[in-house]
Amino acid sequence: MNVMDAIRLKRAVRKFRDTPLPGDAVHAILNAGRRAQSSKNNQAWRFIAIRDKAILKELSTCGEWAGHLAGAALGVAILTPDPKDKFQTMFDAGQAAAYMQLAAWELGIGSAPASIYEPEKARGILGFPAEWHLRIALSFGYPLEEEKLSAPPRKGGRAEFEDVVRWERW
């Protein structure tokens, strides 16, 4: 799959089959995040890869819309330094997240981001050090509805190009 097709066809998947992901697929997803570009090549992220269902279920309680983590074959917690210290931090984490999700899509694996609204509760679950912060986690798995992988883009699902893009000035 080429990159433009992946971007055009990628869908958020929040319901997963109860099937584990192969180790090479998990490695490819995590490596794609590791390879993401970052401000000044800082690479200011660490990933916690979670396959344990009990931990995923517990982590799914750390955000109002994070429930999909409980059904995932893989969860990835994206840790960053304090996002308040440098405005690029969350942008860089977002790029790592996007790279992982596009790599997964190419492998036939769905994903969705989850906002972590209770970061200290998440720290207690995952045990990461105080200098790291968690605001975003990703869920990955084979889609329960396999047709999601090949569905054409939805009509009216995205803002029109002309409504989003301005040339030279507003």
DSSP file (Angstrom, degrees, kcal/mol; ACC not computed):
  #  RESIDUE AA STRUCTURE BP1 BP2  ACC     N-H-->O    O-->H-N    N-H-->O    O-->H-N    TCO  KAPPA ALPHA  PHI   PSI    X-CA   Y-CA   Z-CA
    1    1 A M              0   0    0      0, 0.0     2,-0.1     0, 0.0   105,-0.1   0.000 360.0 360.0 360.0 132.0    0.0    0.0    0.0
    2    2 A N     >  -     0   0    0      1,-0.1     4,-2.2     4,-0.0     5,-0.2  -0.437 360.0-108.1 -82.7 164.7    1.4    3.4   -0.8
    3    3 A V  H  > S+     0   0    0      1,-0.2     4,-2.5     2,-0.2     5,-0.2   0.887 116.3  52.5 -61.5 -43.4    1.4    6.2    1.7
    4    4 A M  H  > S+     0   0    0      1,-0.2     4,-2.4     2,-0.2    -1,-0.2   0.887 110.1  49.3 -64.1 -37.8   -1.3    8.3    0.0
    5    5 A D  H  > S+     0   0    0      2,-0.2     4,-2.6     1,-0.2     5,-0.2   0.923 110.5  50.9 -64.4 -43.0   -3.7    5.3   -0.1
    6    6 A A  H  X S+     0   0    0     -4,-2.2     4,-1.8     1,-0.2    -2,-0.2   0.915 112.4  46.2 -60.7 -42.8   -3.0    4.6    3.5
    7    7 A I  H  < S+     0   0    0     -4,-2.5    -1,-0.2     1,-0.2    -2,-0.2   0.911 116.1  45.4 -65.2 -42.6   -3.8    8.2    4.4
    8    8 A R  H  < S+     0   0    0     -4,-2.4    -2,-0.2    -5,-0.2    -1,-0.2   0.850 122.3  35.0 -70.7 -35.1   -6.9    8.3    2.3
    9    9 A L  H  < S+     0   0    0     -4,-2.6    -2,-0.2    -5,-0.2    -1,-0.2   0.613  83.9 120.7 -99.4 -13.9   -8.3    4.9    3.5
   10   10 A K     <  -     0   0    0     -4,-1.8     2,-0.3    -5,-0.2   139,-0.1  -0.259  39.6-174.8 -57.6 132.5   -7.2    4.9    7.2
   11   11 A R        -     0   0    0    142,-0.0   100,-0.6   100,-0.0     2,-0.4  -0.929  31.7-106.6-125.1 150.9  -10.1    4.5    9.5
   12   12 A A  B     -a  111   0A   0     -2,-0.3     2,-0.5    98,-0.1   100,-0.2  -0.664  36.2-163.5 -73.2 130.1  -10.3    4.6   13.3
   13   13 A V        +     0   0    0     98,-2.5   126,-0.1    -2,-0.4     3,-0.1  -0.980  23.5 161.6-120.3 122.4  -10.9    1.1   14.5
   14   14 A R        +     0   0    0     -2,-0.5     2,-0.5     1,-0.1    57,-0.2   0.423  60.1  69.0-119.9  -3.4  -12.2    0.7   18.1
   15   15 A K        -     0   0    0    126,-0.1   129,-2.5   130,-0.1   130,-0.4  -0.981  67.0-173.0-122.0 124.7  -13.6   -2.8   18.0
   16   16 A F  B     -E  143   0B   0     -2,-0.5     2,-0.1   127,-0.3   125,-0.0  -0.828  26.4-113.1-122.1 151.3  -11.1   -5.7   17.6
   17   17 A R        -     0   0    0    125,-3.1     2,-1.8    -2,-0.3   125,-0.3  -0.437  39.4-110.3 -70.0 154.7  -11.1   -9.4   17.1
   18   18 A D  S    S+     0   0    0     -2,-0.1    -1,-0.1   123,-0.1    54,-0.1  -0.470  78.9 121.5 -87.1  65.9   -9.8  -11.4   20.0
   19   19 A T        -     0   0    0     -2,-1.8   123,-0.4   123,-0.1    -2,-0.1  -0.996  61.5-124.2-131.7 127.3   -6.7  -12.4   18.1
   20   20 A P        -     0   0    0      0, 0.0    54,-0.1     0, 0.0   121,-0.1  -0.318  26.4-117.6 -67.9 155.7   -3.1  -11.7   19.1
   21   21 A L        -     0   0    0     52,-0.2     5,-0.0   119,-0.1    88,-0.0  -0.732  32.5-105.5 -90.2 141.5   -0.8   -9.8   16.8
   22   22 A P    >>  -     0   0    0      0, 0.0     4,-2.1     0, 0.0     3,-0.5  -0.338  27.9-117.4 -63.7 149.7    2.3  -11.5   15.5
   23   23 A G  H 3> S+     0   0    0      1,-0.2     4,-2.5     2,-0.2     5,-0.2   0.848 113.8  55.0 -57.1 -38.1    5.6  -10.4   17.1
   24   24 A D  H 3> S+     0   0    0      2,-0.2     4,-2.1     1,-0.2    -1,-0.2   0.854 108.0  49.6 -68.1 -32.3    7.0   -9.1   13.8
   25   25 A A  H <> S+     0   0    0     -3,-0.5     4,-2.4     2,-0.2    -2,-0.2   0.917 110.9  49.2 -68.9 -43.5    3.9   -6.9   13.3
   26   26 A V  H  X S+     0   0    0     -4,-2.1     4,-2.5     1,-0.2     5,-0.2   0.927 112.3  48.7 -60.1 -45.1    4.2   -5.5   16.9
   27   27 A H  H  X S+     0   0    0     -4,-2.5     4,-2.7     1,-0.2    -1,-0.2   0.913 110.3  50.9 -62.0 -43.0    7.9   -4.8   16.2
   28   28 A A  H  X S+     0   0    0     -4,-2.1     4,-1.9     2,-0.2    -1,-0.2   0.900 111.1  48.6 -62.2 -41.3    7.1   -3.1   12.9
   29   29 A I  H  X S+     0   0    0     -4,-2.4     4,-1.6     2,-0.2    -2,-0.2   0.952 115.0  43.6 -63.8 -50.2    4.5   -0.8   14.5
   30   30 A L  H  X S+     0   0    0     -4,-2.5     4,-2.1     1,-0.2    -2,-0.2   0.878 112.4  53.2 -65.1 -37.7    6.8    0.2   17.4
   31   31 A N  H  X S+     0   0    0     -4,-2.7     4,-1.9    -5,-0.2    -1,-0.2   0.857 103.7  56.9 -67.0 -34.4    9.7    0.7   15.1
   32   32 A A  H  < S+     0   0    0     -4,-1.9     4,-0.4     2,-0.2    -1,-0.2   0.910 108.6  47.2 -62.2 -41.0    7.6    3.0   12.9
   33   33 A G  H >< S+     0   0    0     -4,-1.6     3,-1.1     1,-0.2    -2,-0.2   0.901 110.0  52.5 -65.1 -40.9    7.0    5.2   15.9
   34   34 A R  H 3< S+     0   0    0     -4,-2.1    -1,-0.2     1,-0.2    -2,-0.2   0.841 108.2  52.1 -61.9 -33.7   10.7    5.1   16.8
   35   35 A R  T 3< S+     0   0    0     -4,-1.9    -1,-0.2    -5,-0.1    -2,-0.2   0.494  83.6 120.0 -83.5  -4.8   11.6    6.3   13.3
   36   36 A A  S <  S-     0   0    0     -3,-1.1    60,-0.1    -4,-0.4     2,-0.1  -0.219  70.1-106.9 -61.4 149.9    9.2    9.3   13.4
   37   37 A Q        -     0   0    0     58,-0.1     2,-0.3     5,-0.0    59,-0.1  -0.399  40.8-175.3 -73.5 156.7   10.6   12.7   12.9
   38   38 A S    >   -     0   0    0     -2,-0.1     3,-2.4    57,-0.1     2,-0.1  -0.980  37.9 -72.3-150.6 159.8   10.9   15.0   15.9
   39   39 A S  G >  S-     0   0    0     -2,-0.3     3,-2.0     1,-0.3     5,-0.1  -0.331 118.5 -10.9 -56.2 122.4   11.9   18.6   16.8
   40   40 A K  G 3  S-     0   0    0      1,-0.3    -1,-0.3     2,-0.1    -3,-0.0   0.759 118.4 -76.6  55.8  27.2   15.7   18.8   16.5
   41   41 A N  G <  S+     0   0    0     -3,-2.4    -1,-0.3     1,-0.1    -2,-0.2   0.820  90.9 148.6  53.1  34.1   15.7   15.0   16.3
   42   42 A N    <   -     0   0    0     -3,-2.0     3,-0.2     2,-0.1    -2,-0.1   0.816  36.8-159.8 -67.6 -33.6   15.1   15.0   20.0
   43   43 A Q        +     0   0    0      1,-0.2     2,-2.2    -4,-0.1    -1,-0.1   0.903  17.4 178.5  50.6  46.4   13.1   11.8   20.0
   44   44 A A        +     0   0    0     -5,-0.1     2,-0.3     2,-0.0    -1,-0.2  -0.412  40.3  90.9 -82.4  64.9   11.6   12.8   23.3
   45   45 A W        -     0   0    0     -2,-2.2     2,-0.3    35,-0.2    35,-0.2  -0.984  49.5-165.5-150.6 157.0    9.3    9.8   23.7
   46   46 A R  E     -B   79   0A   0     33,-1.7    33,-3.2    -2,-0.3     2,-0.4  -0.973  17.7-142.6-138.5 149.9    9.3    6.3   25.2
   47   47 A F  E     -B   78   0A   0     -2,-0.3     2,-0.6    31,-0.2    31,-0.2  -0.933   6.1-158.1-117.7 137.2    6.7    3.6   24.4
   48   48 A I  E     -B   77   0A   0     29,-2.1    29,-2.4    -2,-0.4     2,-0.5  -0.962  16.4-153.8-109.0 113.5    5.2    1.1   26.7
   49   49 A A  E     -B   76   0A   0     -2,-0.6     2,-0.5    27,-0.2    27,-0.2  -0.773  12.9-166.6 -89.0 124.8    3.9   -1.8   24.6
   50   50 A I  E     +B   75   0A   0     25,-3.4    25,-2.7    -2,-0.5    -2,-0.0  -0.954  29.4 152.7-122.3 120.3    1.0   -3.6   26.5
   51   51 A R        +     0   0    0     -2,-0.5     2,-0.4    23,-0.2    -1,-0.1   0.512  44.9 108.2-115.7 -14.4   -0.4   -7.0   25.5
   52   52 A D     >  -     0   0    0      1,-0.2     4,-2.4    23,-0.1     3,-0.2  -0.532  61.6-149.0 -70.0 119.6   -1.6   -8.1   28.9
   53   53 A K  H  > S+     0   0    0     -2,-0.4     4,-2.5     1,-0.2     5,-0.2   0.839  94.7  54.7 -61.2 -35.9   -5.4   -7.9   28.8
   54   54 A A  H  > S+     0   0    0      2,-0.2     4,-2.1     1,-0.2    -1,-0.2   0.908 110.7  45.2 -66.5 -40.6   -5.7   -7.1   32.5
   55   55 A I  H  > S+     0   0    0     -3,-0.2     4,-2.9     2,-0.2     5,-0.2   0.914 112.6  51.3 -68.7 -42.5   -3.4   -4.1   32.2
   56   56 A L  H  X S+     0   0    0     -4,-2.4     4,-1.9     1,-0.2    -2,-0.2   0.913 110.4  49.5 -60.0 -42.4   -5.2   -2.9   29.0
   57   57 A K  H  < S+     0   0    0     -4,-2.5     4,-0.3    13,-0.2    -1,-0.2   0.920 112.5  47.0 -63.1 -43.2   -8.5   -3.1   30.8
   58   58 A E  H >< S+     0   0    0     -4,-2.1     3,-1.4     1,-0.2    -2,-0.2   0.920 111.6  50.2 -64.7 -43.6   -7.2   -1.2   33.7
   59   59 A L  H >< S+     0   0    0     -4,-2.9     3,-2.1     1,-0.3    -1,-0.2   0.823  98.3  68.6 -63.7 -30.8   -5.7    1.5   31.5
   60   60 A S  G >< S+     0   0    0     -4,-1.9     3,-0.5     1,-0.3     6,-0.4   0.645  91.0  62.9 -64.8 -13.2   -9.0    1.8   29.6
   61   61 A T  G <  S+     0   0    0     -3,-1.4    -1,-0.3    -4,-0.3    -2,-0.2   0.413  83.0  80.5 -89.6   2.4  -10.4    3.4   32.7
   62   62 A C  G <  S+     0   0    0     -3,-2.1    56,-1.9     4,-0.1    55,-1.4   0.349  95.8  38.1 -92.7   6.3   -8.0    6.3   32.6
   63   63 A G  S X  S-     0   0    0     -3,-0.5     3,-1.8    53,-0.2     4,-0.2  -0.972  77.6-124.7-156.5 142.0  -10.0    8.3   30.0
   64   64 A E  T 3  S+     0   0    0     -2,-0.3     3,-0.2     1,-0.3    -1,-0.1   0.813 115.3  29.3 -57.3 -32.7  -13.7    8.8   29.3
   65   65 A W  T 3  S+     0   0    0     50,-0.3     3,-0.3     1,-0.1    -1,-0.3  -0.054  93.4  97.4-118.2  31.4  -13.3    7.5   25.7
   66   66 A A    X   +     0   0    0     -3,-1.8     3,-2.1    -6,-0.4     4,-0.3   0.277  44.2 111.7-100.2   9.2  -10.4    5.1   26.2
   67   67 A G  G >   +     0   0    0      1,-0.3     3,-1.5    -3,-0.2     4,-0.4   0.752  62.8  71.7 -57.1 -27.8  -12.6    2.0   26.6
   68   68 A H  G >  S+     0   0    0     -3,-0.3     3,-0.8     1,-0.3     4,-0.4   0.719  82.3  72.5 -64.3 -19.9  -11.4    0.6   23.3
   69   69 A L  G X  S+     0   0    0     -3,-2.1     3,-1.2     1,-0.2    -1,-0.3   0.850  87.0  64.7 -60.6 -32.9   -8.0   -0.2   24.9
   70   70 A A  G <  S+     0   0    0     -3,-1.5    -1,-0.2    -4,-0.3   -13,-0.2   0.809 106.4  41.1 -62.4 -30.4   -9.7   -3.0   26.8
   71   71 A G  G <  S+     0   0    0     -3,-0.8    -1,-0.3    -4,-0.4    -2,-0.2   0.404  92.1 114.0 -97.8   2.2  -10.4   -5.0   23.6
   72   72 A A    <   -     0   0    0     -3,-1.2    69,-0.2    -4,-0.4     3,-0.2  -0.343  61.1-146.1 -76.3 153.1   -7.1   -4.3   21.9
   73   73 A A  S    S+     0   0    0     67,-2.2     2,-0.3     1,-0.3   -52,-0.2   0.724  92.8  18.9 -82.0 -25.8   -4.4   -6.9   21.1
   74   74 A L  E     - C   0 140A   0     66,-1.9    66,-2.6   -54,-0.1     2,-0.4  -0.991  65.2-167.6-146.0 133.8   -1.8   -4.2   21.7
   75   75 A G  E     -BC  50 139A   0    -25,-2.7   -25,-3.4    -2,-0.3     2,-0.5  -0.955   7.5-160.1-116.2 143.9   -1.8   -0.9   23.5
   76   76 A V  E     -BC  49 138A   0     62,-2.4    62,-2.4    -2,-0.4     2,-0.5  -0.958   3.2-157.9-126.7 114.4    1.0    1.6   23.2
   77   77 A A  E     -BC  48 137A   0    -29,-2.4   -29,-2.1    -2,-0.5     2,-0.8  -0.795  12.5-148.1 -86.6 125.6    1.4    4.3   25.9
   78   78 A I  E     -BC  47 136A   0     58,-2.3    57,-0.7    -2,-0.5    58,-0.7  -0.852  15.5-163.9-100.7 106.7    3.3    7.2   24.4
   79   79 A L  E     +BC  46 134A   0    -33,-3.2   -33,-1.7    -2,-0.8    55,-0.2  -0.689  12.3 172.7 -92.3 142.2    5.4    8.8   27.2
   80   80 A T  E     - C   0 133A   0     53,-2.4    53,-3.0    -2,-0.3   -35,-0.2  -0.913  38.4 -94.0-136.5 163.7    6.8   12.3   26.8
   81   81 A P  S    S-     0   0    0      0, 0.0    51,-0.1     0, 0.0    52,-0.1  -0.217  80.5 -53.2 -62.4 174.4    8.7   14.8   29.0
   82   82 A D    >>  -     0   0    0     49,-0.3     3,-1.8     1,-0.2     4,-0.5  -0.344  51.5-146.5 -56.0 117.6    6.3   17.3   30.5
   83   83 A P  T 34 S+     0   0    0      0, 0.0     3,-0.4     0, 0.0     6,-0.2   0.708  94.5  65.8 -62.1 -19.1    4.3   18.8   27.6
   84   84 A K  T 34 S+     0   0    0      1,-0.2     3,-0.2     5,-0.1    -2,-0.1   0.715  92.8  62.2 -74.2 -19.2    4.2   22.2   29.4
   85   85 A D  T <4 S+     0   0    0     -3,-1.8     2,-0.3     1,-0.3    -1,-0.2   0.777 116.8  16.7 -79.2 -27.0    8.0   22.6   29.0
   86   86 A K    ><  -     0   0    0     -4,-0.5     3,-1.7    -3,-0.4     4,-0.3  -0.940  64.8-145.3-151.3 121.7    8.2   22.6   25.2
   87   87 A F  T 3> S+     0   0    0     -2,-0.3     4,-0.6     1,-0.3     3,-0.4   0.753  97.1  62.0 -64.5 -24.2    5.3   23.1   22.9
   88   88 A Q  H 3> S+     0   0    0      1,-0.2     4,-2.9     2,-0.1    -1,-0.3   0.655  80.3  88.9 -73.6 -14.2    6.6   20.7   20.2
   89   89 A T  H <> S+     0   0    0     -3,-1.7     4,-2.2     1,-0.2    -1,-0.2   0.901  91.5  38.9 -53.7 -50.8    6.4   17.7   22.6
   90   90 A M  H  > S+     0   0    0     -3,-0.4     4,-2.3    -4,-0.3    -1,-0.2   0.832 113.7  55.9 -74.0 -30.4    2.8   16.7   21.8
   91   91 A F  H  X S+     0   0    0     -4,-0.6     4,-2.0     2,-0.2    -2,-0.2   0.943 109.9  46.4 -61.8 -46.2    3.3   17.4   18.1
   92   92 A D  H  X S+     0   0    0     -4,-2.9     4,-2.1     1,-0.2    -2,-0.2   0.906 111.8  50.3 -63.0 -42.5    6.2   15.0   18.1
   93   93 A A  H  X S+     0   0    0     -4,-2.2     4,-2.3    -5,-0.3    -1,-0.2   0.884 108.8  53.9 -62.4 -37.5    4.3   12.4   20.1
   94   94 A G  H  X S+     0   0    0     -4,-2.3     4,-2.7     2,-0.2    -1,-0.2   0.874 106.3  51.5 -64.4 -37.7    1.5   12.8   17.5
   95   95 A Q  H  X S+     0   0    0     -4,-2.0     4,-2.6     2,-0.2    -2,-0.2   0.923 109.7  49.2 -65.7 -42.7    3.9   12.2   14.7
   96   96 A A  H  X S+     0   0    0     -4,-2.1     4,-2.2     1,-0.2    -2,-0.2   0.914 112.1  49.7 -61.0 -41.5    5.1    9.0   16.4
   97   97 A A  H  X S+     0   0    0     -4,-2.3     4,-2.5     2,-0.2    -2,-0.2   0.923 110.9  48.9 -62.2 -45.2    1.4    8.0   16.9
   98   98 A A  H  X S+     0   0    0     -4,-2.7     4,-2.5     1,-0.2     5,-0.2   0.913 110.0  50.8 -63.2 -43.1    0.6    8.6   13.2
   99   99 A Y  H  X S+     0   0    0     -4,-2.6     4,-2.4     1,-0.2    -1,-0.2   0.924 111.9  47.9 -60.6 -43.9    3.6    6.7   11.9
  100  100 A M  H  X S+     0   0    0     -4,-2.2     4,-2.3     1,-0.2    -2,-0.2   0.918 112.4  48.8 -63.4 -42.6    2.6    3.7   14.1
  101  101 A Q  H  X S+     0   0    0     -4,-2.5     4,-2.3     1,-0.2    -1,-0.2   0.886 112.4  47.3 -67.5 -37.7   -1.0    3.8   13.0
  102  102 A L  H  X S+     0   0    0     -4,-2.5     4,-2.0     2,-0.2    -1,-0.2   0.893 111.4  51.0 -70.1 -38.8   -0.1    4.0    9.3
  103  103 A A  H  X S+     0   0    0     -4,-2.4     4,-1.0    -5,-0.2    -2,-0.2   0.915 111.9  48.2 -61.8 -42.3    2.3    1.1    9.6
  104  104 A A  H ><>S+     0   0    0     -4,-2.3     5,-2.7     1,-0.2     3,-0.7   0.918 107.8  54.5 -63.5 -43.9   -0.4   -0.9   11.3
  105  105 A W  H ><5S+     0   0    0     -4,-2.3     3,-1.7     1,-0.3    -1,-0.2   0.894 103.8  55.1 -58.5 -41.4   -2.9   -0.1    8.6
  106  106 A E  H 3<5S+     0   0    0     -4,-2.0    -1,-0.3     1,-0.3    -2,-0.2   0.818 107.9  50.6 -60.8 -30.0   -0.6   -1.3    6.0
  107  107 A L  T <<5S-     0   0    0     -4,-1.0    -1,-0.3    -3,-0.7    -2,-0.2   0.349 124.0-103.5 -89.6   4.9   -0.4   -4.6    7.9
  108  108 A G  T < 5S+     0   0    0     -3,-1.7     2,-0.5     1,-0.3    -3,-0.2   0.727  80.8 132.6  79.7  21.7   -4.2   -4.9    8.1
  109  109 A I      < -     0   0    0     -5,-2.7    -1,-0.3    33,-0.1    33,-0.2  -0.924  46.0-144.3-111.8 127.9   -4.2   -3.9   11.7
  110  110 A G  E     + D   0 141A   0     31,-2.5    31,-1.8    -2,-0.5     2,-0.3  -0.396  21.1 176.1 -85.8 166.0   -6.7   -1.2   13.0
  111  111 A S  E     -aD  12 140A   0   -100,-0.6   -98,-2.5    29,-0.2    29,-0.2  -0.982  15.6-170.3-160.3 165.7   -6.0    1.4   15.6
  112  112 A A  E     - D   0 139A   0     27,-1.4    27,-2.5    -2,-0.3     2,-0.2  -0.944  26.9-116.1-159.2 145.6   -7.4    4.4   17.5
  113  113 A P  E     - D   0 138A   0      0, 0.0     2,-0.4     0, 0.0    25,-0.2  -0.547  22.5-157.1 -81.5 151.8   -5.9    7.0   19.9
  114  114 A A  E     - D   0 137A   0     23,-3.1    23,-2.3    -2,-0.2     2,-0.4  -0.996  13.0-135.4-128.5 125.9   -7.1    7.3   23.4
  115  115 A S  E     - D   0 136A   0     -2,-0.4     2,-0.9    21,-0.2   -50,-0.3  -0.667  15.5-142.3 -78.7 131.7   -6.8   10.4   25.5
  116  116 A I        +     0   0    0     19,-3.1   -53,-0.2    -2,-0.4    18,-0.0  -0.845  25.7 172.1 -98.9 104.7   -5.6    9.7   29.0
  117  117 A Y  S    S+     0   0    0    -55,-1.4   -54,-0.2    -2,-0.9    -1,-0.1   0.568  74.3  52.7 -90.6 -10.9   -7.4   12.1   31.3
  118  118 A E     >  +     0   0    0    -56,-1.9     4,-2.1     1,-0.1     3,-0.2  -0.642  64.3 165.0-122.4  73.5   -6.1   10.5   34.5
  119  119 A P  H  > S+     0   0    0      0, 0.0     4,-2.2     0, 0.0    -1,-0.1   0.814  73.9  52.7 -64.8 -31.4   -2.4   10.4   34.0
  120  120 A E  H  > S+     0   0    0      2,-0.2     4,-1.9     1,-0.2     5,-0.1   0.873 108.4  50.5 -73.2 -34.4   -1.5    9.7   37.6
  121  121 A K  H  > S+     0   0    0     -3,-0.2     4,-1.6     2,-0.2    -1,-0.2   0.915 111.1  49.9 -63.2 -42.4   -3.8    6.8   37.7
  122  122 A A  H  X S+     0   0    0     -4,-2.1     4,-2.9     1,-0.2     5,-0.3   0.882 106.8  55.1 -62.7 -39.0   -2.1    5.5   34.5
  123  123 A R  H  X S+     0   0    0     -4,-2.2     4,-2.9     1,-0.2     5,-0.3   0.912 106.8  51.0 -60.1 -42.4    1.3    6.0   36.2
  124  124 A G  H  < S+     0   0    0     -4,-1.9    -1,-0.2     1,-0.2    -2,-0.2   0.860 113.9  44.6 -63.5 -35.4    0.2    3.8   39.0
  125  125 A I  H  < S+     0   0    0     -4,-1.6    -2,-0.2     1,-0.1    -1,-0.2   0.919 125.2  30.4 -73.4 -45.3   -0.9    1.1   36.5
  126  126 A L  H  < S-     0   0    0     -4,-2.9    -2,-0.2    -5,-0.1    -3,-0.2   0.643  93.6-137.9 -96.2 -17.1    2.1    1.2   34.3
  127  127 A G     <  +     0   0    0     -4,-2.9    -3,-0.1    -5,-0.3    -4,-0.1   0.794  39.4 162.9  69.8  30.3    4.8    2.2   36.8
  128  128 A F        -     0   0    0     -5,-0.3    -1,-0.2    -6,-0.2    -2,-0.1  -0.528  43.5 -91.7 -84.3 153.8    6.7    4.8   34.7
  129  129 A P    >   -     0   0    0      0, 0.0     3,-1.8     0, 0.0    -1,-0.1  -0.118  33.0-109.2 -66.2 159.6    9.0    7.3   36.4
  130  130 A A  T 3  S+     0   0    0      1,-0.3    -2,-0.1     3,-0.0    -7,-0.0   0.739 113.2  63.8 -61.1 -27.4    7.9   10.8   37.5
  131  131 A E  T 3  S+     0   0    0    -50,-0.1   -49,-0.3     2,-0.0     2,-0.3   0.589  94.2  75.1 -77.8  -7.2    9.9   12.6   34.7
  132  132 A W    <   -     0   0    0     -3,-1.8     2,-0.3   -51,-0.1   -50,-0.1  -0.801  66.6-158.8-105.8 148.8    7.7   11.0   32.1
  133  133 A H  E     -C   80   0A   0    -53,-3.0   -53,-2.4    -2,-0.3     2,-0.5  -0.939   5.4-151.6-128.9 146.9    4.1   11.9   31.3
  134  134 A L  E     +C   79   0A   0     -2,-0.3   -55,-0.1   -55,-0.2   -12,-0.1  -0.973  34.4 141.4-123.9 120.1    1.3   10.1   29.5
  135  135 A R  E     +     0   0A   0    -57,-0.7   -19,-3.1    -2,-0.5     2,-0.4   0.546  68.7  41.5-123.0 -24.0   -1.5   11.9   27.6
  136  136 A I  E     +CD  78 115A   0    -58,-0.7   -58,-2.3   -21,-0.2     2,-0.3  -0.988  54.1 175.9-133.6 136.0   -2.1    9.5   24.6
  137  137 A A  E     -CD  77 114A   0    -23,-2.3   -23,-3.1    -2,-0.4     2,-0.4  -0.952  18.9-142.0-129.8 155.0   -2.2    5.8   24.2
  138  138 A L  E     -CD  76 113A   0    -62,-2.4   -62,-2.4    -2,-0.3     2,-0.4  -0.922   3.6-148.3-117.9 142.8   -3.0    3.8   21.1
  139  139 A S  E     -CD  75 112A   0    -27,-2.5   -27,-1.4    -2,-0.4     2,-0.3  -0.895  18.2-174.2-106.1 142.6   -5.1    0.6   20.7
  140  140 A F  E     +CD  74 111A   0    -66,-2.6   -67,-2.2    -2,-0.4   -66,-1.9  -0.982  19.5 119.2-135.2 145.9   -4.2   -1.9   18.0
  141  141 A G  E     - D   0 110A   0    -31,-1.8   -31,-2.5    -2,-0.3  -123,-0.1  -0.930  64.5 -68.1 174.8 169.2   -5.8   -5.1   16.7
  142  142 A Y        -     0   0    0   -123,-0.4  -125,-3.1  -125,-0.3   -33,-0.1  -0.621  65.5-103.7 -73.1 130.3   -7.4   -6.8   13.8
  143  143 A P  B     -E   16   0B   0      0, 0.0  -127,-0.3     0, 0.0     3,-0.2  -0.257  14.3-143.2 -59.5 137.0  -10.7   -5.1   13.1
  144  144 A L  S    S+     0   0    0   -129,-2.5     2,-0.9     1,-0.2  -128,-0.2   0.889 102.4  51.0 -62.3 -39.9  -13.9   -6.9   14.3
  145  145 A E  S >  S-     0   0    0   -130,-0.4     3,-2.2     1,-0.2     4,-0.3  -0.830  76.6-168.9-100.3  95.3  -15.5   -5.6   11.1
  146  146 A E  G >  S+     0   0    0     -2,-0.9     3,-1.8     1,-0.3     4,-0.4   0.758  78.6  73.0 -59.7 -26.1  -13.0   -6.6    8.4
  147  147 A E  G >> S+     0   0    0      1,-0.3     4,-1.0     2,-0.2     3,-0.9   0.708  79.3  76.1 -63.7 -17.4  -14.7   -4.5    5.8
  148  148 A K  G <4 S+     0   0    0     -3,-2.2     3,-0.3     1,-0.2    -1,-0.3   0.840  88.3  60.4 -58.2 -31.9  -13.3   -1.4    7.5
  149  149 A L  G <4 S+     0   0    0     -3,-1.8    -1,-0.2    -4,-0.3    -2,-0.2   0.758 117.6  26.2 -69.8 -25.1   -9.9   -2.3    5.9
  150  150 A S  T <4 S+     0   0    0     -3,-0.9    -1,-0.2    -4,-0.4    -2,-0.2   0.334  86.6 127.9-122.0   7.0  -11.2   -2.0    2.4
  151  151 A A     <  -     0   0    0     -4,-1.0     3,-0.1    -3,-0.3    -3,-0.0  -0.397  60.8-117.8 -66.3 138.9  -14.1    0.4    2.7
  152  152 A P        -     0   0    0      0, 0.0    -1,-0.1     0, 0.0     3,-0.1  -0.324  46.3 -76.9 -69.3 160.6  -14.0    3.4    0.3
  153  153 A P        -     0   0    0      0, 0.0     2,-0.2     0, 0.0  -144,-0.1  -0.300  55.2-110.5 -56.3 140.9  -13.7    6.9    1.8
  154  154 A R    >   -     0   0    0     -3,-0.1     3,-1.2     1,-0.1     4,-0.3  -0.518  27.4-116.1 -75.0 140.3  -17.0    8.1    3.1
  155  155 A K  T 3  S+     0   0    0      1,-0.2    -1,-0.1    -2,-0.2     0, 0.0  -0.576  99.3   9.7 -71.9 135.7  -18.8   10.9    1.3
  156  156 A G  T 3  S+     0   0    0     -2,-0.3    -1,-0.2     2,-0.1     4,-0.1   0.550  94.0 116.5  74.1   6.2  -19.1   14.0    3.4
  157  157 A G  S <  S+     0   0    0     -3,-1.2     2,-0.3     2,-0.1    -2,-0.1   0.691  71.6  44.1 -81.1 -18.0  -16.8   12.5    6.1
  158  158 A R  S    S-     0   0    0     -4,-0.3    -2,-0.1     1,-0.0     3,-0.1  -0.913  92.1 -99.9-126.4 151.7  -14.0   15.2    5.7
  159  159 A A        -     0   0    0     -2,-0.3     5,-0.1     1,-0.1    -2,-0.1  -0.369  52.2 -96.3 -63.0 148.1  -14.1   19.0    5.3
  160  160 A E    >>  -     0   0    0      1,-0.1     3,-1.1    -4,-0.1     4,-0.8  -0.373  27.7-119.0 -67.3 146.5  -13.7   20.1    1.7
  161  161 A F  H >> S+     0   0    0      1,-0.3     4,-2.5     2,-0.2     3,-1.3   0.902 114.3  53.4 -51.2 -47.9  -10.2   21.1    0.6
  162  162 A E  H 34 S+     0   0    0      1,-0.3    -1,-0.3     2,-0.2    -2,-0.0   0.737 105.6  54.5 -65.3 -23.1  -11.3   24.6   -0.2
  163  163 A D  H <4 S+     0   0    0     -3,-1.1    -1,-0.3     1,-0.1    -2,-0.2   0.644 116.9  36.0 -83.5 -14.4  -12.7   25.0    3.3
  164  164 A V  H << S+     0   0    0     -3,-1.3     2,-0.4    -4,-0.8    -2,-0.2   0.772 105.8  68.3-106.1 -35.5   -9.4   24.0    5.0
  165  165 A V     <  -     0   0    0     -4,-2.5     2,-0.4    -5,-0.2    -1,-0.1  -0.750  51.2-177.0-100.8 133.4   -6.7   25.5    2.8
  166  166 A R        -     0   0    0     -2,-0.4     2,-0.5    -3,-0.0     4,-0.1  -0.944  22.7-132.3-118.7 146.8   -5.8   29.2    2.3
  167  167 A W  S    S-     0   0    0     -2,-0.4     2,-2.9     2,-0.3    -2,-0.0  -0.885  71.4 -29.1-106.3 128.6   -3.1   30.3   -0.1
  168  168 A E  S    S+     0   0    0     -2,-0.5     2,-0.3     2,-0.1    -1,-0.1  -0.249 130.4  11.0  68.7 -52.3   -0.5   32.9    1.0
  169  169 A R              0   0    0     -2,-2.9    -2,-0.3     0, 0.0     0, 0.0  -0.928 360.0 360.0-146.2 167.5   -2.8   34.6    3.5
  170  170 A W              0   0    0     -2,-0.3    -2,-0.1    -4,-0.1    -3,-0.0   0.512 360.0 360.0 -65.7 360.0   -6.1   34.2    5.2
